């Protein structure tokens, strides 16, 4: 089954075995379904029994729990939270955290708000959003990352799977029955492994749910497991997808994410959002990514140009594209140089917007990392002022613990039991924000 974690990750020091109905934090949180998993965690839809609200429960591998970058960043965000600052409503907020003792060790658990689908889900489902909605999402994203940068935080992994859509208020959702699967699990029971794996809700999410979340889109950036924050003594290594990395992140030896790598990657993601999945550069492999960067932006500066060991397969000494032969098809051809303006020009909007977007992306995609325009300046650029700032703030669904109506059947002994569960706003959680990570609804 796709979207399942590796059963071999359930071992001492690894993932914690979870079953539907399990409770955490002295019985406060009850697991009712699976949201997904990351490279070192599983994420669950849980009910907070003290507030009757739905939350996201992220359970991190034991070996990675003690030195969690994510918890450090989330604590810093809570300490510096400013509800009046633009961008604050587009970054996840931590609701709770605790340590759970299990058969595989001590696991850090982070509780955040139950949010909607990722932008990856939207793109994969080909749920084409209108240009105004795409602009709104892109503008919110830039404000969110600017908010992080002002606090000295480089996100480090700004792909669409870490950008979530909020769920509108009073939305009725039928996710069906949690999917249990024993494929890949040894027949011999072990306290270190779950009795079954659970397929994520994303496999059962109805298209109308995605459309509802896109009606008046409100996004949140999540997952700070790869982030860098000023003052970190042991930051995680740079781990963003190579398609989002600047040349110094592909060819250089950067020890961790930086504000400048974020800015480059954000430009690539904004283009992807505005074009409903379009790629600014090739994602085939590092060489083809670098080739399309050079074709679009020109020759890399030294020493990066010389450090690209395969450059001669793509360009001559004068940076002219050379003849390439496809080893699989036998066909040959020469790539064509283009420009950022030509690439953006395929987006069917007015010339004025093309020029404004070109100027913004050019300021973000400069080879010299230090000369890339800061996001605090970019929020005031022509494209953001004219197209990217959200309008009509009254129509934004503020992502509190809303009256979300969930229908989730629970499979017990081969019999499906459906139950209607409804949450109500609680005074305790009113105004709190949160989120989750990869392969989530």
LUMLUMTOR-231160 format. One record per residue (C-alpha): residue in one letter; y, x, z. Coordinates in Angstrom, 2 decimals. Layout:
LUMLUMTOR-231160
<resn:A c2:Y c1:X c3:Z> .
...
***
This chain:
LUMLUMTOR-231160
<resn:X c2:0.00 c1:0.00 c3:0.00> .
<resn:X c2:3.44 c1:1.39 c3:-0.88> .
<resn:X c2:6.14 c1:1.92 c3:1.72> .
<resn:X c2:3.67 c1:2.85 c3:4.47> .
<resn:X c2:3.96 c1:5.93 c3:6.65> .
<resn:X c2:1.26 c1:8.62 c3:6.52> .
<resn:X c2:-1.54 c1:7.74 c3:9.01> .
<resn:X c2:-1.91 c1:11.47 c3:9.70> .
<resn:X c2:1.53 c1:11.42 c3:11.35> .
<resn:X c2:-0.02 c1:9.55 c3:14.26> .
<resn:X c2:-1.08 c1:12.47 c3:16.43> .
<resn:X c2:0.10 c1:14.21 c3:19.60> .
<resn:X c2:3.73 c1:15.13 c3:19.01> .
<resn:X c2:3.96 c1:12.69 c3:16.10> .
<resn:X c2:4.66 c1:8.99 c3:15.65> .
<resn:X c2:4.09 c1:6.42 c3:18.38> .
<resn:X c2:1.43 c1:3.76 c3:17.56> .
<resn:X c2:3.08 c1:0.34 c3:17.47> .
<resn:X c2:1.57 c1:-3.13 c3:17.13> .
<resn:X c2:3.17 c1:-6.53 c3:16.59> .
<resn:X c2:3.95 c1:-7.98 c3:20.01> .
<resn:X c2:4.40 c1:-4.64 c3:21.79> .
<resn:X c2:7.29 c1:-4.47 c3:24.23> .
<resn:X c2:9.61 c1:-1.59 c3:25.16> .
<resn:X c2:12.19 c1:-0.76 c3:27.84> .
<resn:X c2:10.40 c1:-2.57 c3:30.67> .
<resn:X c2:9.69 c1:-5.58 c3:28.48> .
<resn:X c2:13.21 c1:-6.04 c3:27.12> .
<resn:X c2:12.44 c1:-5.50 c3:23.41> .
<resn:X c2:9.51 c1:-7.26 c3:21.71> .
<resn:X c2:8.33 c1:-6.00 c3:18.29> .
<resn:X c2:7.99 c1:-8.83 c3:15.78> .
<resn:X c2:7.92 c1:-7.06 c3:12.38> .
<resn:X c2:8.33 c1:-3.74 c3:10.55> .
<resn:X c2:11.60 c1:-2.70 c3:8.94> .
<resn:X c2:10.45 c1:0.63 c3:7.52> .
<resn:X c2:10.04 c1:4.30 c3:8.27> .
<resn:X c2:11.87 c1:7.57 c3:7.81> .
<resn:X c2:10.63 c1:11.13 c3:7.55> .
<resn:X c2:10.20 c1:11.34 c3:11.33> .
<resn:X c2:10.40 c1:7.80 c3:12.67> .
<resn:X c2:9.35 c1:4.19 c3:12.32> .
<resn:X c2:11.83 c1:1.31 c3:12.47> .
<resn:X c2:10.96 c1:-2.14 c3:13.78> .
<resn:X c2:12.50 c1:-5.57 c3:13.92> .
<resn:X c2:12.52 c1:-6.50 c3:17.60> .
<resn:X c2:13.86 c1:-9.30 c3:19.74> .
<resn:X c2:16.04 c1:-8.47 c3:22.71> .
<resn:X c2:14.57 c1:-10.89 c3:25.23> .
<resn:X c2:17.59 c1:-10.61 c3:27.53> .
<resn:X c2:20.05 c1:-11.80 c3:24.87> .
<resn:X c2:17.77 c1:-13.69 c3:22.42> .
<resn:X c2:19.13 c1:-11.52 c3:19.59> .
<resn:X c2:17.37 c1:-9.54 c3:16.87> .
<resn:X c2:17.78 c1:-5.77 c3:16.81> .
<resn:X c2:16.51 c1:-2.71 c3:14.99> .
<resn:X c2:14.30 c1:-0.43 c3:17.09> .
<resn:X c2:13.94 c1:3.12 c3:15.79> .
<resn:X c2:11.15 c1:5.16 c3:17.39> .
<resn:X c2:11.34 c1:8.90 c3:16.70> .
<resn:X c2:8.44 c1:11.37 c3:16.61> .
<resn:X c2:7.79 c1:12.98 c3:19.98> .
<resn:X c2:8.29 c1:16.54 c3:18.73> .
<resn:X c2:11.72 c1:15.61 c3:17.30> .
<resn:X c2:12.91 c1:13.45 c3:20.16> .
<resn:X c2:14.15 c1:16.07 c3:22.59> .
<resn:X c2:16.64 c1:17.66 c3:20.19> .
<resn:X c2:17.76 c1:14.57 c3:18.29> .
<resn:X c2:20.81 c1:15.17 c3:16.14> .
<resn:X c2:21.16 c1:11.44 c3:15.60> .
<resn:X c2:21.56 c1:10.59 c3:19.28> .
<resn:X c2:24.20 c1:13.30 c3:19.70> .
<resn:X c2:26.20 c1:11.92 c3:16.76> .
<resn:X c2:25.85 c1:8.29 c3:17.84> .
<resn:X c2:27.03 c1:9.14 c3:21.36> .
<resn:X c2:30.06 c1:10.92 c3:19.89> .
<resn:X c2:30.81 c1:7.91 c3:17.70> .
<resn:X c2:30.67 c1:5.62 c3:20.74> .
<resn:X c2:32.95 c1:7.92 c3:22.73> .
<resn:X c2:35.53 c1:8.00 c3:19.92> .
<resn:X c2:35.16 c1:4.43 c3:18.64> .
<resn:X c2:38.40 c1:2.79 c3:17.53> .
<resn:X c2:38.06 c1:-0.82 c3:16.38> .
<resn:X c2:41.57 c1:-0.76 c3:14.91> .
<resn:X c2:40.87 c1:2.18 c3:12.61> .
<resn:X c2:39.93 c1:1.50 c3:8.99> .
<resn:X c2:36.30 c1:2.41 c3:8.45> .
<resn:X c2:35.12 c1:1.72 c3:12.00> .
<resn:X c2:33.50 c1:-1.56 c3:10.92> .
<resn:X c2:31.44 c1:0.24 c3:8.27> .
<resn:X c2:29.60 c1:2.73 c3:10.50> .
<resn:X c2:26.61 c1:1.76 c3:12.64> .
<resn:X c2:27.02 c1:1.53 c3:16.39> .
<resn:X c2:24.32 c1:2.21 c3:18.92> .
<resn:X c2:23.44 c1:-0.72 c3:21.20> .
<resn:X c2:20.99 c1:1.06 c3:23.48> .
<resn:X c2:18.73 c1:4.10 c3:23.74> .
<resn:X c2:15.84 c1:5.09 c3:25.98> .
<resn:X c2:12.72 c1:7.27 c3:26.13> .
<resn:X c2:9.27 c1:5.68 c3:25.80> .
<resn:X c2:6.16 c1:7.43 c3:27.08> .
<resn:X c2:3.13 c1:6.98 c3:24.82> .
<resn:X c2:-0.21 c1:8.58 c3:23.96> .
<resn:X c2:1.49 c1:11.00 c3:21.55> .
<resn:X c2:4.29 c1:12.08 c3:23.89> .
<resn:X c2:7.82 c1:11.11 c3:24.87> .
<resn:X c2:9.67 c1:9.25 c3:22.12> .
<resn:X c2:13.41 c1:8.72 c3:21.80> .
<resn:X c2:14.09 c1:5.08 c3:20.91> .
<resn:X c2:17.43 c1:4.00 c3:19.42> .
<resn:X c2:18.41 c1:0.33 c3:19.35> .
<resn:X c2:20.85 c1:-0.82 c3:16.68> .
<resn:X c2:21.80 c1:-4.08 c3:15.03> .
<resn:X c2:19.45 c1:-5.87 c3:12.63> .
<resn:X c2:21.17 c1:-5.52 c3:9.26> .
<resn:X c2:20.33 c1:-6.49 c3:5.69> .
<resn:X c2:18.98 c1:-4.68 c3:2.61> .
<resn:X c2:19.94 c1:-1.19 c3:1.52> .
<resn:X c2:21.96 c1:-0.61 c3:-1.63> .
<resn:X c2:18.79 c1:0.96 c3:-3.06> .
<resn:X c2:17.11 c1:-2.44 c3:-2.70> .
<resn:X c2:19.98 c1:-4.05 c3:-4.58> .
<resn:X c2:19.80 c1:-1.55 c3:-7.42> .
<resn:X c2:15.99 c1:-1.61 c3:-7.68> .
<resn:X c2:16.01 c1:-5.41 c3:-7.70> .
<resn:X c2:18.57 c1:-5.24 c3:-10.53> .
<resn:X c2:20.74 c1:-7.64 c3:-8.58> .
<resn:X c2:23.81 c1:-6.83 c3:-10.62> .
<resn:X c2:26.90 c1:-7.40 c3:-8.55> .
<resn:X c2:30.26 c1:-8.22 c3:-10.05> .
<resn:X c2:32.80 c1:-5.47 c3:-10.55> .
<resn:X c2:35.00 c1:-6.76 c3:-7.70> .
<resn:X c2:32.02 c1:-6.62 c3:-5.33> .
<resn:X c2:31.06 c1:-3.14 c3:-6.49> .
<resn:X c2:34.65 c1:-1.97 c3:-5.99> .
<resn:X c2:34.67 c1:-3.49 c3:-2.54> .
<resn:X c2:31.44 c1:-1.72 c3:-1.56> .
<resn:X c2:32.68 c1:1.61 c3:-2.92> .
<resn:X c2:35.98 c1:1.26 c3:-1.08> .
<resn:X c2:34.27 c1:0.39 c3:2.19> .
<resn:X c2:31.97 c1:3.39 c3:1.79> .
<resn:X c2:34.85 c1:5.81 c3:1.26> .
<resn:X c2:36.61 c1:4.43 c3:4.35> .
<resn:X c2:33.38 c1:4.77 c3:6.37> .
<resn:X c2:32.87 c1:8.43 c3:5.47> .
<resn:X c2:36.58 c1:9.16 c3:6.04> .
<resn:X c2:36.15 c1:7.68 c3:9.53> .
<resn:X c2:33.22 c1:10.04 c3:10.16> .
<resn:X c2:35.07 c1:13.09 c3:8.81> .
<resn:X c2:38.05 c1:12.40 c3:11.06> .
<resn:X c2:35.61 c1:12.79 c3:13.96> .
<resn:X c2:34.22 c1:16.07 c3:12.64> .
<resn:X c2:30.97 c1:14.51 c3:11.40> .
<resn:X c2:29.41 c1:15.38 c3:8.04> .
<resn:X c2:26.81 c1:12.70 c3:7.30> .
<resn:X c2:24.62 c1:15.01 c3:5.23> .
<resn:X c2:22.44 c1:12.38 c3:3.54> .
<resn:X c2:24.69 c1:9.92 c3:1.73> .
<resn:X c2:22.22 c1:8.19 c3:-0.58> .
<resn:X c2:22.07 c1:4.43 c3:-1.21> .
<resn:X c2:19.07 c1:4.04 c3:1.11> .
<resn:X c2:21.36 c1:4.89 c3:4.03> .
<resn:X c2:23.94 c1:2.27 c3:3.11> .
<resn:X c2:23.10 c1:-1.20 c3:4.41> .
<resn:X c2:24.47 c1:-4.64 c3:3.66> .
<resn:X c2:25.28 c1:-6.89 c3:6.60> .
<resn:X c2:23.66 c1:-10.31 c3:6.93> .
<resn:X c2:26.01 c1:-13.32 c3:6.60> .
<resn:X c2:26.33 c1:-15.68 c3:9.53> .
<resn:X c2:24.13 c1:-18.79 c3:9.73> .
<resn:X c2:21.75 c1:-17.53 c3:7.02> .
<resn:X c2:18.22 c1:-18.97 c3:7.05> .
<resn:X c2:15.61 c1:-16.34 c3:6.15> .
<resn:X c2:11.87 c1:-16.79 c3:5.63> .
<resn:X c2:10.15 c1:-13.38 c3:5.66> .
<resn:X c2:6.64 c1:-14.78 c3:5.97> .
<resn:X c2:3.83 c1:-13.06 c3:7.84> .
<resn:X c2:3.86 c1:-9.36 c3:8.78> .
<resn:X c2:1.45 c1:-7.52 c3:6.49> .
<resn:X c2:-1.21 c1:-5.59 c3:8.38> .
<resn:X c2:-3.18 c1:-2.87 c3:6.62> .
<resn:X c2:-6.00 c1:-0.60 c3:7.80> .
<resn:X c2:-6.22 c1:1.42 c3:4.57> .
<resn:X c2:-6.23 c1:5.16 c3:5.31> .
<resn:X c2:-6.93 c1:4.73 c3:9.00> .
<resn:X c2:-10.19 c1:6.24 c3:10.30> .
<resn:X c2:-12.83 c1:3.70 c3:11.32> .
<resn:X c2:-13.17 c1:5.32 c3:14.73> .
<resn:X c2:-10.50 c1:3.96 c3:17.11> .
<resn:X c2:-8.15 c1:6.44 c3:18.76> .
<resn:X c2:-5.37 c1:5.96 c3:21.32> .
<resn:X c2:-3.21 c1:8.22 c3:19.15> .
<resn:X c2:-3.33 c1:5.86 c3:16.15> .
<resn:X c2:-2.42 c1:2.19 c3:15.71> .
<resn:X c2:-5.19 c1:-0.31 c3:14.97> .
<resn:X c2:-3.36 c1:-1.17 c3:11.76> .
<resn:X c2:-0.24 c1:-0.23 c3:9.80> .
<resn:X c2:2.43 c1:-2.82 c3:9.05> .
<resn:X c2:4.09 c1:-3.26 c3:5.67> .
<resn:X c2:7.91 c1:-3.43 c3:5.80> .
<resn:X c2:9.81 c1:-6.65 c3:5.41> .
<resn:X c2:11.33 c1:-5.26 c3:2.21> .
<resn:X c2:8.08 c1:-6.17 c3:0.41> .
<resn:X c2:8.62 c1:-9.83 c3:1.27> .
<resn:X c2:12.39 c1:-10.17 c3:1.09> .
<resn:X c2:13.42 c1:-13.10 c3:-1.17> .
<resn:X c2:15.97 c1:-12.46 c3:-3.91> .
<resn:X c2:18.20 c1:-15.20 c3:-2.51> .
<resn:X c2:18.50 c1:-13.17 c3:0.68> .
<resn:X c2:19.82 c1:-10.18 c3:-1.27> .
<resn:X c2:22.20 c1:-12.41 c3:-3.20> .
<resn:X c2:23.51 c1:-13.90 c3:0.05> .
<resn:X c2:24.19 c1:-10.44 c3:1.47> .
<resn:X c2:26.05 c1:-9.55 c3:-1.74> .
<resn:X c2:28.14 c1:-12.71 c3:-1.78> .
<resn:X c2:30.88 c1:-11.15 c3:0.36> .
<resn:X c2:29.51 c1:-7.63 c3:0.81> .
<resn:X c2:30.12 c1:-5.76 c3:4.04> .
<resn:X c2:28.36 c1:-2.40 c3:4.28> .
<resn:X c2:27.47 c1:0.01 c3:7.05> .
<resn:X c2:26.51 c1:3.67 c3:6.83> .
<resn:X c2:23.49 c1:4.58 c3:8.93> .
<resn:X c2:20.97 c1:7.38 c3:9.70> .
<resn:X c2:22.57 c1:10.48 c3:11.21> .
<resn:X c2:19.34 c1:12.46 c3:11.51> .
<resn:X c2:20.58 c1:15.04 c3:8.97> .
<resn:X c2:24.21 c1:15.12 c3:10.09> .
<resn:X c2:26.35 c1:18.06 c3:11.17> .
<resn:X c2:28.99 c1:17.79 c3:13.86> .
<resn:X c2:31.52 c1:20.39 c3:14.88> .
<resn:X c2:30.14 c1:22.37 c3:17.80> .
<resn:X c2:26.45 c1:21.88 c3:17.06> .
<resn:X c2:24.46 c1:24.99 c3:17.99> .
<resn:X c2:21.27 c1:24.03 c3:16.12> .
<resn:X c2:22.23 c1:21.64 c3:13.30> .
<resn:X c2:19.57 c1:20.33 c3:10.90> .
<resn:X c2:19.38 c1:22.15 c3:7.55> .
<resn:X c2:20.98 c1:20.62 c3:4.47> .
<resn:X c2:18.57 c1:17.86 c3:3.43> .
<resn:X c2:20.45 c1:15.58 c3:1.03> .
<resn:X c2:18.82 c1:14.75 c3:-2.34> .
<resn:X c2:19.61 c1:17.52 c3:-4.82> .
<resn:X c2:21.21 c1:15.03 c3:-7.21> .
<resn:X c2:23.93 c1:14.58 c3:-4.56> .
<resn:X c2:24.44 c1:18.27 c3:-3.82> .
<resn:X c2:27.31 c1:20.35 c3:-5.19> .
<resn:X c2:26.40 c1:23.59 c3:-7.00> .
<resn:X c2:26.76 c1:25.64 c3:-3.80> .
<resn:X c2:24.25 c1:23.28 c3:-2.18> .
<resn:X c2:21.71 c1:23.81 c3:-4.99> .
<resn:X c2:22.19 c1:27.52 c3:-5.67> .
<resn:X c2:23.69 c1:28.73 c3:-2.42> .
<resn:X c2:22.26 c1:29.14 c3:1.04> .
<resn:X c2:24.20 c1:26.55 c3:3.01> .
<resn:X c2:22.83 c1:26.33 c3:6.57> .
<resn:X c2:23.82 c1:22.68 c3:7.07> .
<resn:X c2:25.82 c1:19.79 c3:5.68> .
<resn:X c2:29.60 c1:20.14 c3:5.51> .
<resn:X c2:32.51 c1:17.80 c3:4.94> .
<resn:X c2:32.80 c1:19.32 c3:1.47> .
<resn:X c2:29.15 c1:18.62 c3:0.52> .
<resn:X c2:29.70 c1:15.04 c3:1.72> .
<resn:X c2:32.74 c1:14.65 c3:-0.55> .
<resn:X c2:30.84 c1:15.80 c3:-3.65> .
<resn:X c2:27.85 c1:13.58 c3:-2.86> .
<resn:X c2:30.11 c1:10.61 c3:-2.15> .
<resn:X c2:31.61 c1:10.91 c3:-5.64> .
<resn:X c2:28.12 c1:10.71 c3:-7.18> .
<resn:X c2:27.19 c1:7.68 c3:-5.05> .
<resn:X c2:30.46 c1:5.86 c3:-5.79> .
<resn:X c2:29.79 c1:6.26 c3:-9.52> .
<resn:X c2:26.26 c1:4.92 c3:-8.97> .
<resn:X c2:27.59 c1:1.88 c3:-7.11> .
<resn:X c2:30.30 c1:1.06 c3:-9.63> .
<resn:X c2:27.90 c1:1.34 c3:-12.58> .
<resn:X c2:25.06 c1:-0.54 c3:-10.82> .
<resn:X c2:22.70 c1:2.43 c3:-10.70> .
<resn:X c2:24.15 c1:4.80 c3:-13.28> .
<resn:X c2:23.71 c1:8.56 c3:-12.83> .
<resn:X c2:26.67 c1:10.90 c3:-13.05> .
<resn:X c2:24.30 c1:13.89 c3:-13.37> .
<resn:X c2:20.62 c1:14.27 c3:-14.27> .
<resn:X c2:18.09 c1:13.85 c3:-11.48> .
<resn:X c2:15.12 c1:15.34 c3:-13.38> .
<resn:X c2:15.21 c1:18.65 c3:-11.48> .
<resn:X c2:17.71 c1:21.24 c3:-10.24> .
<resn:X c2:18.11 c1:22.91 c3:-13.64> .
<resn:X c2:18.88 c1:19.66 c3:-15.43> .
<resn:X c2:21.24 c1:18.62 c3:-12.64> .
<resn:X c2:23.11 c1:21.90 c3:-13.07> .
<resn:X c2:23.05 c1:21.54 c3:-16.86> .
<resn:X c2:24.70 c1:18.12 c3:-16.75> .
<resn:X c2:27.21 c1:19.34 c3:-14.17> .
<resn:X c2:28.23 c1:22.20 c3:-16.49> .
<resn:X c2:28.26 c1:19.94 c3:-19.56> .
<resn:X c2:30.63 c1:17.60 c3:-17.72> .
<resn:X c2:32.76 c1:19.90 c3:-15.57> .
<resn:X c2:32.55 c1:23.29 c3:-17.28> .
<resn:X c2:31.19 c1:26.72 c3:-16.36> .
<resn:X c2:30.24 c1:27.38 c3:-12.78> .
<resn:X c2:32.36 c1:29.98 c3:-10.98> .
<resn:X c2:30.91 c1:33.32 c3:-9.98> .
<resn:X c2:28.73 c1:34.17 c3:-8.19> .
<resn:X c2:27.07 c1:30.77 c3:-8.68> .
<resn:X c2:26.87 c1:31.16 c3:-12.47> .
<resn:X c2:24.92 c1:34.42 c3:-12.24> .
<resn:X c2:22.73 c1:33.13 c3:-9.44> .
<resn:X c2:21.43 c1:30.32 c3:-11.67> .
<resn:X c2:18.30 c1:32.11 c3:-12.88> .
<resn:X c2:17.48 c1:29.64 c3:-15.68> .
<resn:X c2:20.97 c1:29.27 c3:-17.12> .
<resn:X c2:20.02 c1:31.10 c3:-20.35> .
<resn:X c2:17.59 c1:28.29 c3:-21.18> .
<resn:X c2:20.55 c1:25.92 c3:-21.36> .
<resn:X c2:23.67 c1:27.92 c3:-22.28> .
<resn:X c2:24.68 c1:31.11 c3:-24.06> .
<resn:X c2:27.21 c1:33.59 c3:-22.67> .
<resn:X c2:30.07 c1:31.47 c3:-24.02> .
<resn:X c2:28.70 c1:28.39 c3:-22.22> .
<resn:X c2:27.64 c1:26.75 c3:-25.46> .
<resn:X c2:24.47 c1:24.61 c3:-25.19> .
<resn:X c2:21.42 c1:26.29 c3:-26.74> .
<resn:X c2:18.51 c1:24.77 c3:-28.66> .
<resn:X c2:15.86 c1:23.42 c3:-26.32> .
<resn:X c2:12.27 c1:22.51 c3:-27.18> .
<resn:X c2:10.53 c1:19.80 c3:-25.19> .
<resn:X c2:7.18 c1:21.28 c3:-24.14> .
<resn:X c2:5.60 c1:17.83 c3:-23.94> .
<resn:X c2:6.82 c1:16.22 c3:-27.18> .
<resn:X c2:7.56 c1:19.35 c3:-29.21> .
<resn:X c2:10.94 c1:17.89 c3:-30.17> .
<resn:X c2:14.01 c1:20.12 c3:-30.11> .
<resn:X c2:17.67 c1:19.42 c3:-29.63> .
<resn:X c2:21.02 c1:20.65 c3:-28.35> .
<resn:X c2:22.77 c1:18.92 c3:-25.50> .
<resn:X c2:26.33 c1:17.78 c3:-26.04> .
<resn:X c2:29.30 c1:18.67 c3:-23.92> .
<resn:X c2:31.14 c1:15.73 c3:-22.46> .
<resn:X c2:33.90 c1:15.20 c3:-19.93> .
<resn:X c2:34.32 c1:13.26 c3:-16.75> .
<resn:X c2:36.68 c1:10.90 c3:-18.56> .
<resn:X c2:34.14 c1:10.26 c3:-21.33> .
<resn:X c2:31.35 c1:9.65 c3:-18.81> .
<resn:X c2:33.45 c1:7.20 c3:-16.81> .
<resn:X c2:34.79 c1:5.66 c3:-20.03> .
<resn:X c2:31.48 c1:3.90 c3:-20.67> .
<resn:X c2:32.26 c1:1.65 c3:-17.69> .
<resn:X c2:33.79 c1:-1.50 c3:-19.23> .
<resn:X c2:37.06 c1:-1.81 c3:-17.32> .
<resn:X c2:40.74 c1:-1.43 c3:-18.17> .
<resn:X c2:42.08 c1:1.99 c3:-19.20> .
<resn:X c2:44.34 c1:2.11 c3:-16.15> .
<resn:X c2:41.36 c1:1.87 c3:-13.81> .
<resn:X c2:39.41 c1:4.48 c3:-15.78> .
<resn:X c2:42.29 c1:6.94 c3:-15.38> .
<resn:X c2:42.63 c1:6.20 c3:-11.67> .
<resn:X c2:38.89 c1:6.59 c3:-11.07> .
<resn:X c2:38.78 c1:9.79 c3:-13.11> .
<resn:X c2:41.57 c1:11.29 c3:-11.01> .
<resn:X c2:39.79 c1:10.36 c3:-7.77> .
<resn:X c2:36.38 c1:11.71 c3:-8.82> .
<resn:X c2:37.93 c1:14.89 c3:-10.26> .
<resn:X c2:39.52 c1:15.58 c3:-6.89> .
<resn:X c2:36.11 c1:15.18 c3:-5.24> .
<resn:X c2:34.07 c1:17.18 c3:-7.79> .
<resn:X c2:35.92 c1:20.49 c3:-7.76> .
<resn:X c2:33.77 c1:23.61 c3:-7.83> .
<resn:X c2:35.88 c1:25.27 c3:-5.13> .
<resn:X c2:34.69 c1:23.46 c3:-2.02> .
<resn:X c2:37.90 c1:24.20 c3:-0.11> .
<resn:X c2:40.02 c1:22.57 c3:-2.82> .
<resn:X c2:38.13 c1:19.26 c3:-2.80> .
<resn:X c2:40.51 c1:16.55 c3:-1.70> .
<resn:X c2:40.00 c1:15.36 c3:1.87> .
<resn:X c2:38.95 c1:11.76 c3:2.34> .
<resn:X c2:41.94 c1:11.15 c3:4.60> .
<resn:X c2:44.07 c1:11.76 c3:1.50> .
<resn:X c2:41.75 c1:9.98 c3:-0.94> .
<resn:X c2:41.97 c1:6.66 c3:0.92> .
<resn:X c2:45.57 c1:6.57 c3:-0.36> .
<resn:X c2:44.80 c1:7.55 c3:-3.98> .
<resn:X c2:45.66 c1:5.25 c3:-6.90> .
<resn:X c2:42.11 c1:3.92 c3:-7.36> .
<resn:X c2:41.66 c1:3.06 c3:-3.67> .
<resn:X c2:45.09 c1:1.42 c3:-3.42> .
<resn:X c2:44.73 c1:-0.50 c3:-6.67> .
<resn:X c2:41.03 c1:-1.34 c3:-6.70> .
<resn:X c2:39.07 c1:-0.06 c3:-3.70> .
<resn:X c2:40.84 c1:-1.58 c3:-0.71> .
<resn:X c2:39.22 c1:-4.79 c3:0.44> .
<resn:X c2:41.35 c1:-7.87 c3:-0.01> .
<resn:X c2:41.30 c1:-11.14 c3:1.89> .
<resn:X c2:39.97 c1:-9.79 c3:5.17> .
<resn:X c2:39.26 c1:-13.32 c3:6.38> .
<resn:X c2:36.22 c1:-13.61 c3:4.12> .
<resn:X c2:34.49 c1:-10.57 c3:5.61> .
<resn:X c2:31.43 c1:-11.41 c3:7.67> .
<resn:X c2:31.91 c1:-9.38 c3:10.83> .
<resn:X c2:28.38 c1:-8.15 c3:11.64> .
<resn:X c2:27.97 c1:-9.27 c3:15.24> .
<resn:X c2:24.76 c1:-10.71 c3:16.65> .
<resn:X c2:25.04 c1:-13.80 c3:14.45> .
<resn:X c2:23.22 c1:-17.12 c3:14.31> .
<resn:X c2:20.53 c1:-15.82 c3:11.97> .
<resn:X c2:17.58 c1:-18.17 c3:11.49> .
<resn:X c2:14.35 c1:-16.22 c3:10.94> .
<resn:X c2:10.98 c1:-17.62 c3:9.95> .
<resn:X c2:8.30 c1:-15.05 c3:10.69> .
<resn:X c2:4.62 c1:-15.95 c3:10.80> .
<resn:X c2:2.34 c1:-13.92 c3:13.05> .
<resn:X c2:-1.22 c1:-13.21 c3:11.93> .
<resn:X c2:-3.62 c1:-13.59 c3:14.85> .
<resn:X c2:-7.38 c1:-13.44 c3:14.34> .
<resn:X c2:-7.12 c1:-14.30 c3:10.66> .
<resn:X c2:-5.00 c1:-17.41 c3:11.31> .
<resn:X c2:-1.36 c1:-17.54 c3:10.27> .
<resn:X c2:0.97 c1:-19.06 c3:12.79> .
<resn:X c2:4.53 c1:-19.73 c3:11.69> .
<resn:X c2:7.31 c1:-20.01 c3:14.19> .
<resn:X c2:10.97 c1:-20.85 c3:13.86> .
<resn:X c2:13.13 c1:-18.45 c3:15.79> .
<resn:X c2:16.86 c1:-18.73 c3:16.16> .
<resn:X c2:19.31 c1:-16.35 c3:17.77> .
<resn:X c2:22.64 c1:-17.20 c3:19.28> .
<resn:X c2:25.68 c1:-15.08 c3:19.80> .
<resn:X c2:25.65 c1:-13.57 c3:23.23> .
<resn:X c2:28.71 c1:-12.60 c3:25.21> .
<resn:X c2:27.09 c1:-9.32 c3:26.07> .
<resn:X c2:26.58 c1:-8.21 c3:22.45> .
<resn:X c2:29.62 c1:-9.86 c3:20.92> .
<resn:X c2:31.41 c1:-7.36 c3:18.72> .
<resn:X c2:28.72 c1:-4.69 c3:18.82> .
<resn:X c2:27.60 c1:-3.10 c3:15.59> .
<resn:X c2:24.48 c1:-1.20 c3:14.51> .
<resn:X c2:22.05 c1:-0.29 c3:11.71> .
<resn:X c2:18.78 c1:1.22 c3:10.56> .
<resn:X c2:17.35 c1:3.60 c3:8.00> .
<resn:X c2:15.03 c1:4.11 c3:5.01> .
<resn:X c2:12.80 c1:1.42 c3:3.49> .
<resn:X c2:14.47 c1:-1.35 c3:5.43> .
<resn:X c2:15.49 c1:-4.86 c3:4.70> .
***
